[in-house]
Amino acid sequence: MIKFSLLCGRGHEFESWFQSGEAFETQSKSGRVSCPLCQATDVTKAIMAPAIASKSEGTLAKPPAPAQAEGQAQVALLDPRDLESRAMITAFRKHIYEEAEDVGMRFAEEARKIHDGRGKERPIHGQTDFDEARALIEEGIEIFPVPSLPDEFN
């Protein structure tokens, strides 16, 4: 196993473990490596400082971080736009979960019943797969995906 420092297209840095360098390349090219903060799949390896084995302790030690160039600001993990977006998504999700009935994996079935007049008209939320969501939209059933928060993937 190898740990890589990674960088997404929006500038978020994170680390992840892979079986090998080739495994990273394969997963990255197929879009299976995503940023845990913004879910971007344009992820590349970042420059890493090597871990150095200490003879006296037999442990790995990281070299000190390079000095920051004068006048160069440190990059925050989340910029103000990210924080604002998270707050909006959190408020939206809270509203949905408080006001709508959770029908779980029966979402598509319940949405069709309501649309066809066979079920009680009410706000609902739940889960369905991508193909079923597409079918609902093609049938003229209005649905709206509730965005996930990056923390839900940790």
LOVO-652272 format. One line per field, with one value per residue: x, y, z of N, C-alpha, C in turn; residue in three letters. Coordinates in nm, 3 decimals, padded with zeros to 5 digits, always signed. Layout:
<gulos>
n.c1 <- X,...
n.c2 <- Y,...
n.c3 <- Z,...
ca.c1 <- X,...
ca.c2 <- Y,...
ca.c3 <- Z,...
c.c1 <- X,...
c.c2 <- Y,...
c.c3 <- Z,...
type <- ALA,...
</gulos>
This chain:
<gulos>
n.c1 <- +00.085,+00.038,+00.061,-00.069,-00.030,-00.279,-00.434,-00.708,-00.886,-00.994,-00.819,-00.809,-00.635,-00.560,-00.519,-00.472,-00.488,-00.348,-00.327,-00.111,+00.103,+00.016,-00.244,-00.358,-00.343,-00.512,-00.761,-00.797,-00.810,-01.050,-01.232,-01.286,-01.159,-01.211,-01.239,-01.271,-01.387,-01.517,-01.602,-01.490,-01.353,-01.123,-00.837,-00.504,-00.169,-00.006,+00.288,+00.499,+00.651,+00.913,+00.896,+01.123,+01.333,+01.427,+01.726,+01.783,+01.537,+01.391,+01.164,+00.938,+00.999,+00.876,+01.018,+01.086,+00.834,+00.854,+00.975,+00.751,+00.707,+00.789,+00.523,+00.343,+00.031,-00.112,-00.295,-00.631,-00.815,-01.086,-01.234,-01.405,-01.628,-01.674,-01.744,-01.979,-02.138,-02.160,-02.305,-02.546,-02.634,-02.657,-02.865,-03.072,-03.097,-03.170,-03.421,-03.563,-03.552,-03.692,-03.947,-04.042,-04.162,-03.976,-03.928,-03.747,-03.594,-03.812,-03.864,-03.895,-04.118,-04.316,-04.317,-04.418,-04.677,-04.790,-04.776,-04.946,-05.186,-05.259,-05.161,-05.129,-05.102,-04.807,-04.503,-04.205,-03.903,-03.618,-03.429,-03.297,-03.174,-02.955,-03.050,-03.323,-03.403,-03.365,-03.559,-03.793,-03.791,-03.811,-04.067,-04.209,-04.229,-04.169,-03.873,-03.612,-03.274,-03.119,-02.842,-02.540,-02.333,-01.982,-01.875,-02.028,-01.913,-01.704
n.c2 <- -00.118,+00.228,+00.569,+00.859,+01.208,+01.417,+01.634,+01.826,+01.967,+02.206,+02.291,+02.171,+01.991,+01.657,+01.328,+00.984,+00.626,+00.372,+00.064,+00.052,+00.262,+00.233,+00.145,+00.380,+00.540,+00.398,+00.404,+00.679,+00.764,+00.643,+00.791,+00.729,+00.830,+01.079,+01.413,+01.457,+01.685,+01.838,+01.662,+01.660,+01.506,+01.547,+01.477,+01.491,+01.374,+01.528,+01.718,+01.545,+01.531,+01.319,+01.038,+00.981,+00.736,+00.700,+00.610,+00.581,+00.561,+00.396,+00.467,+00.635,+00.959,+01.273,+01.521,+01.865,+02.109,+02.307,+02.644,+02.917,+03.130,+03.477,+03.704,+03.532,+03.391,+03.151,+02.867,+02.818,+02.536,+02.523,+02.758,+03.080,+03.066,+02.791,+02.734,+02.886,+02.759,+02.503,+02.569,+02.655,+02.420,+02.253,+02.382,+02.358,+02.076,+02.020,+02.142,+01.989,+01.731,+01.776,+01.853,+01.669,+01.336,+01.047,+00.799,+00.611,+00.345,+00.309,+00.524,+00.582,+00.425,+00.537,+00.802,+00.767,+00.671,+00.896,+01.079,+00.955,+00.974,+00.775,+00.770,+00.944,+01.291,+01.447,+01.582,+01.404,+01.222,+01.022,+00.735,+00.638,+00.470,+00.590,+00.525,+00.475,+00.724,+00.878,+00.756,+00.833,+01.110,+01.112,+01.016,+01.233,+01.302,+01.517,+01.552,+01.619,+01.602,+01.573,+01.733,+01.577,+01.614,+01.675,+01.563,+01.337,+01.135,+01.044
n.c3 <- +00.000,-00.067,+00.022,-00.116,-00.161,-00.270,-00.515,-00.605,-00.889,-00.797,-00.612,-00.360,-00.115,-00.027,+00.121,+00.024,+00.029,-00.180,-00.364,-00.535,-00.743,-01.002,-00.957,-00.856,-01.089,-01.269,-01.132,-01.112,-01.383,-01.454,-01.317,-01.053,-00.835,-00.612,-00.484,-00.138,-00.039,-00.239,-00.430,-00.684,-00.973,-01.111,-01.031,-00.923,-00.849,-00.580,-00.496,-00.282,+00.038,+00.124,+00.351,+00.609,+00.739,+01.073,+01.221,+01.491,+01.623,+01.466,+01.333,+01.103,+00.993,+00.905,+00.696,+00.791,+00.715,+00.416,+00.429,+00.422,+00.148,+00.148,+00.188,+00.076,+00.110,+00.336,+00.226,+00.284,+00.400,+00.334,+00.132,+00.161,-00.015,-00.038,+00.227,+00.248,+00.056,+00.171,+00.401,+00.290,+00.160,+00.382,+00.526,+00.337,+00.318,+00.582,+00.597,+00.403,+00.522,+00.757,+00.671,+00.482,+00.418,+00.492,+00.270,+00.215,+00.036,-00.122,-00.278,-00.563,-00.628,-00.455,-00.549,-00.806,-00.743,-00.616,-00.828,-01.014,-00.885,-00.713,-00.464,-00.149,-00.172,-00.089,+00.051,-00.014,+00.059,-00.024,-00.135,-00.452,-00.744,-01.009,-01.270,-01.224,-01.127,-01.356,-01.519,-01.384,-01.429,-01.709,-01.731,-01.663,-01.401,-01.145,-00.981,-00.744,-00.692,-00.377,-00.270,-00.151,+00.137,+00.164,+00.402,+00.443,+00.307,+00.448
ca.c1 <- +00.000,+00.113,-00.022,-00.036,-00.088,-00.354,-00.480,-00.818,-00.885,-01.032,-00.711,-00.815,-00.534,-00.601,-00.436,-00.545,-00.407,-00.371,-00.250,+00.014,+00.093,-00.067,-00.384,-00.404,-00.363,-00.630,-00.880,-00.810,-00.856,-01.189,-01.317,-01.321,-01.091,-01.275,-01.204,-01.369,-01.448,-01.606,-01.632,-01.429,-01.278,-00.998,-00.743,-00.366,-00.078,+00.062,+00.427,+00.504,+00.780,+00.933,+00.913,+01.261,+01.348,+01.524,+01.798,+01.779,+01.404,+01.333,+01.033,+00.941,+00.983,+00.861,+01.106,+01.011,+00.767,+00.933,+00.937,+00.657,+00.766,+00.744,+00.408,+00.254,-00.067,-00.142,-00.422,-00.726,-00.871,-01.212,-01.242,-01.537,-01.736,-01.702,-01.816,-02.113,-02.211,-02.192,-02.411,-02.671,-02.675,-02.698,-02.997,-03.166,-03.118,-03.244,-03.560,-03.620,-03.568,-03.793,-04.078,-04.083,-04.164,-03.870,-03.983,-03.634,-03.570,-03.939,-03.886,-03.948,-04.254,-04.404,-04.327,-04.511,-04.812,-04.837,-04.793,-05.061,-05.306,-05.288,-05.106,-05.158,-05.014,-04.727,-04.360,-04.132,-03.761,-03.571,-03.318,-03.317,-03.051,-02.950,-03.138,-03.462,-03.427,-03.379,-03.689,-03.896,-03.788,-03.863,-04.211,-04.269,-04.241,-04.070,-03.792,-03.494,-03.174,-03.071,-02.696,-02.472,-02.223,-01.857,-01.854,-02.102,-01.832,-01.594
ca.c2 <- +00.000,+00.354,+00.687,+00.972,+01.340,+01.443,+01.771,+01.830,+02.082,+02.327,+02.326,+02.104,+01.887,+01.548,+01.209,+00.860,+00.506,+00.291,-00.060,+00.083,+00.380,+00.193,+00.141,+00.518,+00.586,+00.331,+00.456,+00.820,+00.776,+00.598,+00.882,+00.672,+00.904,+01.211,+01.499,+01.442,+01.814,+01.890,+01.549,+01.675,+01.385,+01.584,+01.465,+01.457,+01.359,+01.651,+01.696,+01.491,+01.522,+01.178,+01.001,+00.938,+00.646,+00.742,+00.491,+00.567,+00.524,+00.298,+00.516,+00.727,+01.099,+01.363,+01.637,+01.985,+02.172,+02.416,+02.776,+02.986,+03.246,+03.603,+03.764,+03.429,+03.354,+03.009,+02.832,+02.759,+02.411,+02.561,+02.902,+03.130,+03.017,+02.653,+02.738,+02.937,+02.652,+02.400,+02.619,+02.655,+02.281,+02.203,+02.438,+02.297,+01.937,+02.021,+02.174,+01.871,+01.620,+01.811,+01.874,+01.561,+01.200,+00.960,+00.673,+00.521,+00.288,+00.306,+00.658,+00.580,+00.369,+00.636,+00.918,+00.728,+00.664,+01.034,+01.137,+00.892,+00.996,+00.654,+00.789,+01.072,+01.403,+01.490,+01.589,+01.285,+01.209,+00.885,+00.700,+00.558,+00.470,+00.687,+00.484,+00.493,+00.869,+00.921,+00.708,+00.920,+01.238,+01.086,+00.995,+01.361,+01.315,+01.616,+01.517,+01.704,+01.536,+01.648,+01.715,+01.524,+01.694,+01.599,+01.488,+01.211,+01.034,+01.008
ca.c3 <- +00.000,-00.075,+00.048,-00.202,-00.141,-00.393,-00.535,-00.702,-00.978,-00.725,-00.521,-00.230,-00.095,+00.061,+00.107,+00.011,+00.014,-00.300,-00.370,-00.606,-00.828,-01.117,-00.910,-00.855,-01.228,-01.323,-01.066,-01.145,-01.522,-01.465,-01.241,-00.923,-00.728,-00.604,-00.371,-00.031,-00.006,-00.343,-00.517,-00.817,-01.011,-01.177,-00.920,-00.960,-00.735,-00.539,-00.457,-00.146,+00.107,+00.159,+00.491,+00.626,+00.854,+01.173,+01.267,+01.636,+01.672,+01.377,+01.289,+00.991,+01.031,+00.791,+00.705,+00.823,+00.601,+00.362,+00.476,+00.334,+00.083,+00.204,+00.121,+00.023,+00.211,+00.347,+00.164,+00.377,+00.351,+00.270,+00.113,+00.203,-00.104,+00.003,+00.354,+00.220,-00.015,+00.269,+00.489,+00.213,+00.141,+00.512,+00.555,+00.243,+00.360,+00.710,+00.562,+00.336,+00.616,+00.857,+00.611,+00.391,+00.472,+00.443,+00.219,+00.196,-00.097,-00.196,-00.332,-00.700,-00.620,-00.392,-00.639,-00.914,-00.684,-00.597,-00.961,-01.080,-00.805,-00.636,-00.330,-00.084,-00.211,+00.026,+00.018,+00.025,+00.021,-00.011,-00.222,-00.572,-00.823,-01.117,-01.381,-01.181,-01.122,-01.495,-01.566,-01.324,-01.502,-01.844,-01.716,-01.632,-01.255,-01.102,-00.864,-00.728,-00.608,-00.261,-00.272,-00.034,+00.190,+00.159,+00.525,+00.440,+00.240,+00.539
c.c1 <- +00.089,+00.016,+00.026,-00.101,-00.153,-00.404,-00.591,-00.807,-00.924,-00.929,-00.716,-00.709,-00.588,-00.510,-00.525,-00.447,-00.447,-00.284,-00.113,-00.005,+00.006,-00.215,-00.441,-00.436,-00.490,-00.758,-00.904,-00.865,-01.001,-01.284,-01.357,-01.247,-01.153,-01.234,-01.311,-01.439,-01.549,-01.648,-01.580,-01.348,-01.152,-00.889,-00.606,-00.284,-00.013,+00.207,+00.427,+00.644,+00.798,+00.939,+01.052,+01.270,+01.457,+01.591,+01.782,+01.643,+01.339,+01.194,+01.050,+00.918,+00.969,+00.959,+01.023,+00.949,+00.852,+00.882,+00.847,+00.724,+00.706,+00.629,+00.311,+00.160,-00.082,-00.278,-00.511,-00.783,-01.003,-01.213,-01.384,-01.652,-01.773,-01.784,-01.960,-02.198,-02.251,-02.307,-02.545,-02.723,-02.725,-02.838,-03.104,-03.199,-03.200,-03.392,-03.629,-03.649,-03.671,-03.934,-04.130,-04.075,-04.051,-03.931,-03.871,-03.618,-03.699,-03.966,-03.950,-04.093,-04.353,-04.423,-04.425,-04.656,-04.869,-04.865,-04.919,-05.191,-05.345,-05.236,-05.137,-05.055,-04.941,-04.582,-04.291,-03.984,-03.722,-03.455,-03.367,-03.188,-03.065,-03.048,-03.285,-03.496,-03.446,-03.516,-03.802,-03.904,-03.847,-04.014,-04.283,-04.290,-04.129,-04.003,-03.673,-03.394,-03.129,-02.920,-02.642,-02.368,-02.096,-01.833,-01.924,-02.022,-01.717,-01.642
c.c2 <- +00.124,+00.470,+00.800,+01.098,+01.375,+01.586,+01.768,+01.958,+02.212,+02.366,+02.262,+01.995,+01.784,+01.429,+01.086,+00.745,+00.430,+00.167,-00.035,+00.213,+00.353,+00.190,+00.283,+00.564,+00.527,+00.390,+00.602,+00.839,+00.735,+00.684,+00.830,+00.735,+01.042,+01.283,+01.482,+01.573,+01.860,+01.785,+01.566,+01.550,+01.418,+01.594,+01.422,+01.438,+01.494,+01.617,+01.654,+01.502,+01.377,+01.157,+00.940,+00.852,+00.697,+00.616,+00.471,+00.518,+00.417,+00.339,+00.606,+00.868,+01.182,+01.478,+01.761,+02.045,+02.285,+02.549,+02.843,+03.110,+03.374,+03.660,+03.661,+03.384,+03.203,+02.983,+02.767,+02.633,+02.437,+02.712,+02.949,+03.083,+02.874,+02.650,+02.785,+02.830,+02.542,+02.444,+02.617,+02.512,+02.222,+02.253,+02.376,+02.154,+01.931,+02.047,+02.052,+01.761,+01.650,+01.813,+01.757,+01.426,+01.117,+00.827,+00.575,+00.475,+00.275,+00.439,+00.657,+00.531,+00.472,+00.758,+00.888,+00.725,+00.805,+01.097,+01.084,+00.910,+00.874,+00.665,+00.928,+01.176,+01.452,+01.503,+01.462,+01.301,+01.065,+00.861,+00.621,+00.560,+00.566,+00.652,+00.505,+00.641,+00.923,+00.879,+00.795,+01.052,+01.221,+01.063,+01.125,+01.383,+01.408,+01.571,+01.611,+01.631,+01.627,+01.626,+01.661,+01.624,+01.612,+01.515,+01.354,+01.100,+00.988,+00.906
c.c3 <- +00.000,-00.053,-00.041,-00.148,-00.274,-00.395,-00.639,-00.785,-00.912,-00.619,-00.384,-00.224,+00.001,+00.036,+00.092,-00.012,-00.111,-00.294,-00.434,-00.683,-00.949,-01.079,-00.905,-00.996,-01.288,-01.265,-01.102,-01.286,-01.539,-01.381,-01.104,-00.807,-00.726,-00.477,-00.262,+00.007,-00.110,-00.445,-00.660,-00.848,-01.091,-01.070,-00.973,-00.833,-00.707,-00.505,-00.311,-00.090,+00.148,+00.309,+00.506,+00.752,+00.946,+01.228,+01.417,+01.686,+01.586,+01.328,+01.169,+01.042,+00.905,+00.806,+00.737,+00.697,+00.549,+00.413,+00.373,+00.276,+00.139,+00.121,+00.064,+00.135,+00.217,+00.286,+00.268,+00.315,+00.279,+00.254,+00.149,+00.115,-00.070,+00.132,+00.333,+00.150,+00.082,+00.360,+00.417,+00.194,+00.272,+00.547,+00.465,+00.286,+00.489,+00.683,+00.499,+00.437,+00.725,+00.797,+00.527,+00.461,+00.409,+00.401,+00.183,+00.052,-00.179,-00.267,-00.470,-00.701,-00.564,-00.482,-00.753,-00.862,-00.669,-00.733,-01.031,-01.001,-00.723,-00.492,-00.280,-00.128,-00.086,-00.020,+00.070,-00.009,+00.046,-00.105,-00.342,-00.651,-00.942,-01.229,-01.346,-01.173,-01.264,-01.550,-01.509,-01.400,-01.641,-01.843,-01.680,-01.483,-01.208,-00.973,-00.860,-00.639,-00.495,-00.255,-00.140,+00.012,+00.187,+00.284,+00.525,+00.376,+00.331,+00.639
type <- MET,ILE,LYS,PHE,SER,LEU,LEU,CYS,GLY,ARG,GLY,HIS,GLU,PHE,GLU,SER,TRP,PHE,GLN,SER,GLY,GLU,ALA,PHE,GLU,THR,GLN,SER,LYS,SER,GLY,ARG,VAL,SER,CYS,PRO,LEU,CYS,GLN,ALA,THR,ASP,VAL,THR,LYS,ALA,ILE,MET,ALA,PRO,ALA,ILE,ALA,SER,LYS,SER,GLU,GLY,THR,LEU,ALA,LYS,PRO,PRO,ALA,PRO,ALA,GLN,ALA,GLU,GLY,GLN,ALA,GLN,VAL,ALA,LEU,LEU,ASP,PRO,ARG,ASP,LEU,GLU,SER,ARG,ALA,MET,ILE,THR,ALA,PHE,ARG,LYS,HIS,ILE,TYR,GLU,GLU,ALA,GLU,ASP,VAL,GLY,MET,ARG,PHE,ALA,GLU,GLU,ALA,ARG,LYS,ILE,HIS,ASP,GLY,ARG,GLY,LYS,GLU,ARG,PRO,ILE,HIS,GLY,GLN,THR,ASP,PHE,ASP,GLU,ALA,ARG,ALA,LEU,ILE,GLU,GLU,GLY,ILE,GLU,ILE,PHE,PRO,VAL,PRO,SER,LEU,PRO,ASP,GLU,PHE,ASN
</gulos>
